[in-house]
Amino acid sequence: MTMYLLLSLVVGVAQLVSSAADVTEFVDCGPLDTACECAEDATVCNFQFYVEYAFTLTRYNFSLPYLEGQGEHVYIDETGNFIVSQGGGKCMDGNFVKKTGESDGLYCNEVGVCMEKNKLCTEPITVDGNVLKMFLSVNKQFPGPTLIVHEGQIVAVDVHNNLSTEGISIHWHGQHQIKTNFMDGVGLVTQCPILPGSSFRYIFRASPSGTFWYHSQMGSQRGNSLFGALIVKEKEIKYPVSFIDNPASHTITVMDWYRQDPEEFFQHKKIAVGWLIGLPPFTAPSDLNPSLGYSITRGPDNVNIGTNAFWSALIHGKGRHSDVPYQRSNLRVYEVEPSQTYRFRLIHTGTMYAFRFSIDGHRLKVMATDGYLVEPMEVDYIAIHTGERYDFLLDTKQSNGNYWMKAETFEMNFGGSANPPYNFTDHKAEAILHYTGTNKPRSPEYANISSTPPECTQESPCKMLNCPFEKFHPSYNIECISIDKVRLVEPTPSDEMPDESPDVTYFMNLAGYVHKEAVSSINDKLFRFPSYPLTTRYEKNDESSFCDVNSECESKKGCKCTTVMDIGDNMTVRLVLSGVGRERKSTHSIHIHGHSVHILKVAYGNYSRNNGFLLGSSRDLTCTEDGDDMDVLDDNRCPNPRFRFPNTKISLDKFAVRKDTFIVPAGGYVVVQFRSNNPGYWFLQCLVDLYFREGMSMIMKEAVDKISNKPPEEMEYCDPFIWDVNDFMQSLENGNGCGSITMPSISAILLIHSVMALVIVL
């Protein structure tokens, strides 16, 4: 029995004895369990997360306590085999995977050698095959394990911080956290960071259903791989198409990946040094080691994309750097059978680059976004931005084969042609769609896969959902479908539906510049975190650092404050988020915590007919009371945008698509609407990590005087916190969170000592 299982048993036994929850399943979710599913009949699903440092190009041993966490550095040779480069002798050779049937409970490698689970090592974490780098892991995995629960279940995740110097927090991206604002996982807003050596139990009801993810909400830790997928299965699903749903096998995360640590990444941009390309890591530039300069890359609309240089990209933790040949790579393989319809779940877990996702030889039938089922829409590409999720149906062919699955950036190479269509750069992540009737391809065979990408012609143009701009130039033969054209399958329930006319409207301009300085802000305000969590001390909060999102900022260099939007109870709230002004240089991916908002309208700037380049901001908005053209203002600021024509009519109905993450196009704006029916302090943030770190975020202070379920008093302090399940359930029923942390009984303590004795013996 591994230490992971024993520690989980210690925690589980204590809770089982001291608590009497209906049916609690302690889900086995160790280093070899890439997907961990809770039984449908369980009331409570308990998972254990051990957050610790790990290395890429490494596999770890978990067979005996004295080898716990020891590992071997590996590389891939030209025949596709893992070769130990350092620390050999700790692991069996081969890639062991779980088998069913006669070998149920065993893990077998490609030559048929089978072993028990507790004698194995983790699969080598190869990422792009190029970078040996330390990262943050959940249970020694990258990405973290996919958690699969069922709608309405109580999810209890015990997070143990085994890092030496960093505090952490885990945000459950897209979960509404009704009555549990204090479990939203935003460090210094809804909780204290989980300190090194400490533990914290996140406990909440799984709602809504659909495709979500979890990630660190502290600093740049999300970019350092502290994330994983969270799947909430529907109780029942009403959809016009039948399909096979296996999230353990068909969940896809895509991300951009870098050789630098994310904090180094941010600091490099902050001091505006630029990037040293063409040099090996840790090499200083000199006349003997010249470095190529880096220019920000741009998309088809000539808008900035690559603020920092692209390095590589990954699909579910695996990819290939451009310097790595196919035979030395280790790509993710997704298996399907012929003549079936499968549900795939696509999640963008990256930090900067948007992707064009496609599968050669197949069309994608979009069926859901951010947890909400939508009318089937067949497209060739899905444009997916940081934090977004799209579920799509894949109709497999009658014959077998292997097909490329790709996530490609929007970066263009403008040097090869004077006029469009310009060529896209070859910056992409790759995986393989494999039909099981043929042999599973190994890396020496990757280069032989010759599937055909979508063919876009004038007679039969390709379709792309969710473009970051209004349209491609006609020469590309790609039609864009805006997200506001997507429709829900089922109408929004009346108790969640906002009115058509808003009670209050907030305008927020997402500026990349403040008075000609390259910093990211909302209405001229650069967000600064409060000095202590607001949710756990809301009756004692010092609001002297607060600033209203619509207040005037006296300094033209921007105000640094805790930006707050004060919202009353049960109101229809309209947000108009824009990217306008002279410096309309970037598209932003925005995430709203605690809500899924209706997307009423996506509007774009003005584009050139000659080449499709963005020329100016939308004329629907103005930055001045007298309606002056915002593109000719003396500075780059637009701190108080508004509609040029105040009586602009924007309609809403019950089938308008709902999302918690959406893009604001450069030069354009998005109108969203929601009902303020979830009291608490809710974060609103840009998910492009560089812009978030600079200050493009704020807090929605929503009807906090109506909070009925208060957090336990113990959460006011930064001590270890494990909330008893029964106390939590009672707090939901009574609207009072003043329960107690778990205090094991005498019998529980005796059991703990017995188990620990067993650990010592083993």
N, C-alpha and C positions, 0 to 999 in steps of 0.2 A: 504493500500500500504506500503510495507516495505521500510526501509531506503535504502536498496540496490537498489530497483527500483527507488526511488526518486532521489538518487544521480546519477544513470545512466541517468535519464531523464534530470537532470540539465545539465550534460555534453553534452548529445545528443542534447538538444534544442539549446544550445549555438553554437554548431557546425553546426546545421542545418540552423540557421539563418545567420551565418557568412560564410557559405560555400555553394557551389552550385554543389556538386558532382552529377553525373548522378542519380544513385539509391543507397542510403545508407540505409542498414538495421542495426538498433540498436538491436542487438541480446540479448534477455532476457537470462541472464546467472547468476542467483542468487544461493544462497546456496542449493536450492532444485533441481537445474538443473544439473544433473551429465553429461549430454551431451547437447551441444548447437550447433544447426545447422543453417547455414545461407542459405537463399533462393537462389535457383540456378540463378534467374534472377537479383540478386543484383550485382551492380558493386563494392560496398564497403561493407565489413562486419566489424562492430564495436562491440568489446567486452570490458567489464569492468572487470578488475582483482583487487581485494582487497586482498593484501598480509598481513596476520596478524597471530598472535600466536593463537594456539588452543590446546586443550588437547585431548588425546585419551580417550576411555571409557567415552565419554561425548556427549551430544546432546545440540544444541543451539536453543534458541527461537528467532524468527524474526517477531512475530505477531504485535508488537507495538514498536514505537520508544524508549520508556523508558525501554523496555526489550531487546533492540538490543544487541545481543551477549551474553546475560546471558544464563546460561545453567545448566544442571543437570549431575552429575556423575552417571553412571549406571554400572551394572554388569548383567551377564546372569545367571539365576538360572537353576536348573536341568531339568526344563520343557521347557527351551528354551525362556523364557520371559525376557524382559528387566526390571530390578528392579532398582529403584532410590536409590542410596546409600547416596547422599548428594545433597542439593539444590532442593528438590522436589517441585512440584506444578507449574512449569513453562511450562510444556509440556503435551499434550494429550498422553495417553498411546497408544502403537501400532506403528507398522512400516508402515507409510503412503506412498503409491506409486501412481504415476499418472495413471489415468484411461482414457479410451476413450469411445466413444459411448454416451449413455444416460448421463453418468456422466462426459462428456468432460469438462475439466477445473477444475475438482475436484480431490482431493487426498483421497484415501480410505485405511483403514487398513484391516487386515486379517479377522475381524469380520463384515465388511461391513459399518463401520462408515466412512462417507465422510465429508471432510471439504474443504473450499477454501484454495488456496495455501498460501495466506498471513496470515493464522492463524496457520501455522504449525511450527514445529521444524525440525531441520535437523535429518537425520538418525544417530543413535549413531555410533560414530567412534570407533569400537571395536578392530581394527587391529588384533593382535594375542591373545587377551583375557587375556594377562598376564602383560602388561606394561602400567601403568599410566604415561604418558610422554607428555611434551609440544613439539609441532612440528610447522613447518611453513605451513600455509594453503593458498590456493587460494580460496576465497569466502567460507571459512569455510569448505572446502572439502578435502578429502584424498582418492585417489589422486585428483589433481585439475580437473576441468571439462574437458571433451573431446570436443575439438573444431572441428567442421565439416564444411569445406568450399569446394569450387569448384575450379578446376584448372583455373588459370588466374585471379581470383578475387583479389582485393586489401584487405588485411587483416590489420585492425587497432585495436590494442589492447592497451587500456589505463591501465597502471599498476600503482596502487596507493600503495605506501609503507606505511603501517600502523604499521610497527614494531617500536620499541622504540630506538633501538641502532644499527641496522644492515643495511648496504647498500646492494642492490640487483641488479641483472641484469638477463634478461631472454634470453636464447639462443634457437633458433628455429631449432632444431637438424635435419639436412638433407636438409633444405631449402637452395637453392643456393645463394639467395640474390643477383641476378644479378643487378648491378648498385646501390645496397643498402648495401655495406659492413658495413656501419656505423649502420645498424639495426641488425647485427648478434648477438648482445647481450653478448659480452665478456667484462666484466668489466675490465677497465684499458688497454684494447686493442682497442676496437671499440667504447667505450663510457665511460663516467663517471658512477660510480655506482649510482643507484637511491637512494638518501639519505632518511633517515626516515622522514616521513611527506611529501615527495615529490611525484611527478607523472611524468610519461614518456610514450609517445605514440610510440609504435613499429608499423611501417607501411611498408608493403612490398607486392610484388606480389606473390601469392601462386604458387610456381613452384620449383621442379617438383611435379607431383601428386603421391599419394600413402600414406603410413603409416609413420608418423613421431611423434615427441614429442617435448615438450618444457620443459625446466628445468633451474634452477638457474645456473649461471656460476660464482658465487662468493664463494670462499672458499669451505666448505663442505655442503652448503645449499641444494644441490641436495639430499644428503643422509639424510637430515632432512625433506624430503617429499615435497620439493618445485618443483613439476613437474606435468605434465598431458599429455594426448595424443593429437596430432594434425593430423587430417585426411584430406587429400586433394583429393576429388573425381575426377576421370578422366572425361574429357569432353566426350570422347567416349572410349570404351574399346574393343579391338580386342583380343579375347581369345578363344581357342578351346573348352572351357567348359562353359556352362551357370550356373549361380549361383545366390543366394540371398545375397545381400550386405546390411547389416544394422549395420554400425559401432557404432551406439549409444548403441546397445545391445551386439555386438560381438567383442569388443575390449578388449584385455587381456594384462594387465601389470604385470610383475613379478619382484620381488625385494627381496633382503635380508634385514632383519630388526633387529635392535639392541636395547637393553635397554639403552645403553649409548648415549649421545649426540655425533654426528660425530666429533666434534672438540676434545672432550675428547678421542675419539677413536684414532684419529690421534696422539695426544700428547703422549698417552700411548705407541704407537708403536715407536714414535720418540725417546723417552728416553730409549727404549729397556727394560722396566720393565717386560714385559710379562703380562699375564692376570690372574686375581684372579677368579678362577671358584669355584663354590660350596658355595659361600657366598651370602647372600642377598645384594641388592643394599645399598651402603653407609656404609657397614660394614668393619671396618679395620681388617686386618689379625692379629692374635696373637696366642699364644700357646693354648688359649681357642677356637679360631676360625680358625683352620687350613684351608688353601686353597689348592685345588688341583692344581698342576702345569699344564701348557698347552703346548702341543707340536703341532707344525704346522701340519695340516692334509695334506695328499697327495692323488693324483689321481691314476688311474690305471697304468700310466707311471712313477709313483714314483716322480712326479714333485709337488712342493709346490702348495697348493690351499688355505687353510685357514690360512692366515697370522695372522688373529685374529679369535677368537672363534665364530663359528656359534651360533646364538641365535634362530632365526626363519625366516620364509620367507612368503611372501604374494602374493596372486593373486588378482590384482586390489583392493588393500587396505585391504584385509581380509585374515585371516589365522588362524592357531592354534599352539600355543606353545606346546611343548611336554608335559608340565605339565598340560595342560588344557584338560579335557575330552571332547569328541565330543558333549555331550549334553549341555555343557556350551560354545560352540563355535558359531561363526556366519560367515559362509563361503559364498563366492560368488557363485551364481547359474546362469548358462547360459542356456537359454531356446531354444529348437529347436522342430520342428515337424518331424514326421516320413517321410521317403522317399523323402527327399529334399537334395539339395546341398547348403551349406552355406560357405560364406567367413568369416574367422576369421582373426584378426590382432593381432599379438603377438609382444610385445615390452618389452625388458629388461631395466628396469629403476633403477636397483640396483647399488651397488657400489663396490662389490668384487667378489662374487661367480657366476660362470657360472652354468647353469641349463640344465638338460635333460628333455625336455618337451614332454609329451605324454598324450593321452586320452585312458583310458581303453576301449577295445573292438572296437576301431576305428583306422584306418590308416590316416595319414595326407598327403594331396597332396599339396606340397609346390608350390605356384603360383607366389610369388613375394618376393623380399628382398630389403630392404632399398629404396622402392619406385619404383622398376623396375620389370616389369612382366617377368617371366622366364618360360621355358618349364615345364609343370607339372612333378613333381618328387614325387613319393609316398614313404613315409618313416614311420617308427614306432616312431622314436624320432627326435626331432630337438634340437641340441645343440646350445644354445643361450647365448651370452656373453653380457656384459654391453654395452648398447647403440644400439645393433643390433635390427632389425625388420624383421620378417618373416610373410608373409600372407600365409595362407593355406586354402584349400578347405576341407570341412568335408561332406562326404556322410553319411546321417543318415540312420538308419536301418528302416525296415518295422514295427517293434514292438516297444512299448514304454519301458521306463526304466530310470534308473539313473546310471551314470557312473562317476568314479573318473577322474578328470583332475589334473595332477600332474606336478610340476616343482621340480626336485630332483637334488641335488648337485652331483659332481663327486667324493666326498670324499670317501675314502676306509677305511675299518677296516682290517688292515693287521694282527691282532692278532689271528684271528680264523683259519688260515690255513698257512702251510709252502709254498704252491704253489698256483698259480692261478687256478680257478677263486677266487678272494677274494670277500668278501661281501661289497656292498656299505653301507655306514651309512644311517640311516633313517632320514636324514635332507632334508626336503621338504616343499613346499607349496602345498595346496590342494584347489580345487574348485569342483563344481559339474556340469556335463552336464545333464540337465533335459529335458526329453521328455514331452511335454505339455499334452499328453493324460492321464497322471497320476497326482496324487496330488503332489504339490511341497513339497519336503522334508523339514521338520523342524529339528533343531539341535538334538532333542532326537532320530531322525531316521537316522542320518548320519552313525552311527556305523553299521547299517543294510545293507548299500550299499556294495554289494559283487561282484563288477565287476572284470573282469580278466585283469591284465596288459598284455602288449605284451609278447607273448611266443617266446623265442629265442632258437632255437634248431640247432643242427648240420645240420639237413636236411633242415631246413627252418630258416636261421639266420635272425635276425632283421637288419634293416637298420637305420643308424643314419647319418644325415647331419651335417657337420661342426664340427666334433670332434676336440678337442684341441690338438690331437696327430695323428700320421699317422694311427694307427690301434690298436684295442684291441688285446690282446693275444687270439689265436684261441679258448681257453676254454670258453670265454664269449659268443661266438656265435653271435657277433654283427659286422656287416660290416660298416666301416666308408666311407662316401662320402665327399671328399674335396670340398670346395666351388668353386674352380677353374674348377670343372667339370660341374657346373651349366651354362645353356645357356639362353640368352635373347630370348624372343618371337619375338621382332621386332629389326632390326639392329639399331645400334647407328647412329643418323643423321650425315651426312658428316661434318657439321660445328662444331660438338662436338667431332668428332673422331680424336684421336691423330694418328701420323704416326707410322708405325711399328718400325722404328729405332728412338731412342730418340735423341733429340738435347743435352740433359744434363742428367746425372745420378747422383743421390745422394744416398750414403750409410749411413744408420743410425742404430747403434746398441743400443738396448734398454737394458741397463745393470741394474741389481738389486744391483750391488756392484760397488763401486769405491775404488780401492786400499784396498780391504778386508773390507771396511766399508759398512754397509747395507744401501745404499741410491740409489734412482732411478734416472737415467740420460739418456740422449741421447748423444752418442759419448763423454762421460766423462763430459758433461756439464749439470749442474743443473739449470733449468730455473728459472729466477726471473722476475716478472712482471715489466714493465716500470713504472715510477712514475706518468705518465699521459697517457691518451688514444692516441694511435698513429694515429688512423683513423681520429679523429676530429682535429688534429693539425699536419697533416703530412708535411706541409710546414715549420713547426717550430721545427721539431723533433730533439732532441739531441740524437745522436746515439752513444755516448761515452760508454754506457753500453752494446751495441750490441756485439755479438760474432758470427762469421760464424759457421754454424753447422759442417763444415768440417775442421775448423782451429785446430791447435795443442793446447792442453791444457798443459801448463807448469807444473802445479801442479798435482802430482799423486793422490791428494785427490779430484780432480775435480774442474772445474771452475764454479762459480756462476755468471750467466750473462743472458741477454735477448737473447736467442739463436734464430738466424734468418737464413733463407734460402732465398737468393736473386734469384728471377726467372724473366726472361725477358718475353716480350709480345709474345703471340701466338707461344709458343714453345711446343714441345713434351717433357714432363718431366717424367722421370722414377725414382721411389723411390724403393730402396731395403731396407726393414726394417727387422732387424734380432734380434734374442735373443740368441746370441752365446757367447762363452768364457767359462772359467772354472766354473763360477757361473751362469749356465743356469737354474735358479731355478723356473721361472715363465712364464706363458703365459700372453700376454698383449693384451688388446682390444684397438685398435687405431681408433680415429675419426678424419677425415679431414674436416674442415669447408670450405664452398664455392664451393665444388666439389663433384662429384661422380666419383670414379676412376675405371678403368678396372683392375680386378684381373687377372693377367697373369699367375702367378705361386705361388703355396704354396709348400714349401719344408720343410722337417722334418729332425730331427737328426737321430742318430743311436740308435737302440733299441735292447735289449736282446731277443734272441729267446726263452729263458727259461721262462721268466716271463713278458716280454713286457716293462721292465723298460728302461728309457732313459739312455744310456751309454755315449754318446758324441755328440758334435755339428756336424752339416752338414759339410761334407768335401768339399762342393762347395765353401765355403768362407774361407778366411784366415785373420788374424789380422796383419800380418807382410809382409813387402815387399819381403822377401825371402821365403814366403810360409810355415813358421813353423806351427806346429800343435797348434791351439789356445787353446786346452784343457790342455796343459802342460806349458803354460806361467808362469812366476814367480809370476805375480799378476793376479788379476781378471779382468783387463781392456782389452777392445777391442775398442779403441777410433777411429780407422780408418779401418773398415772392407772393403774387396774388394773380387771380384771373384778370385778364385785360377787360373781359366783359363779365361782370359779377353775376349776371343772371344765366350763365351757361348751364344748360340742362344736361344732366347725366342720369341715365335711368338705371334701375336696379330691379332684378326679379329673383325668384327663389332658385333658379337654375344657374345663376352666375357662378363661375368657378370659384372655389375657395382654396387659398394657399396660406402657408405661414412664411414662405420664402419666395421672393420674386425679384425681378431685375428692374432697375430704373435706367432707361437708356440715356446715353449721353445726348444732351440737347433736348431731351424730352421729359415726360412726366408720367406718373402712374397715379390713378385715383382708386383708393381702396376704402371699404366701409365695414364696420363691425358694431356689434352691440356690447356695451361695457357691462358685462354680466359676470365678471370674474375678478373680484376685488384683490388687489395686491400691487406689489412693485414689479413691473414687467419690463424687461430689457428690450430695446429696439437697437439693432446694430447692423453695420455693414460687415459682411462675412469675408470680404477681401482683407486678409490679415493685416497688411500694411496700413490700409485706411482705418481699420478698426483700432489698431494700436496708436495711431496718431490722434484719434479722437472722434471718429465718425460713429457715434452711438449716443443713446440717451435712455432715460427711464420714464416709462408711463406709470404715473402714480394714480392708480385706478381705485376710486371709492374705498380708500383704506379704512375709513370710519365704519364701513360695512363688513369688515373682515369678521367672520363668525368663528372660524377655526384657527385659533392662535397657535403659534409654534410652542413646543414645550420650553419651559424656562431654561432647561439645560442647554438649549441651542444658543443662548445668549453668550455662552462662553465657548472657547475654542478647544474644549476637551474632547476626548473620544465620545462618540454618540451612537448608541445602538438602541433604537426605539422599539419597545415591546410591541409586537404585532397586535395583541389584544387592545392595548392602550390606543394604538393608532386607529383601529376599527371603531372603538368607542368614541374617539374624537370626531370621526366623520359623522357618526350618528348624532352626537350631542352638540356638534359645532364648537368643540372646545379641545384644543390641542395640548392642554396642560397635563399630559400624561407623564409617565416617568420613563427613564431609560431602563433597559433590561438589567435587572439585578438577579442573578441566578440564585436559586434556592440552595439549601444545604445539600440536597440530593444531587442537584445539578453540579455543584462544586465537586462532590465526590466522583461523579462520572467524568468530569473534566480531568481530575487527577489520574483516574484509571486510564483514560485514553492517552494522556501524556506519558504515563508509565509505559504504555504499549509502544509509543514512539521511541522511547529510549531503548527498549529491548530490541526493536527492529534496527 
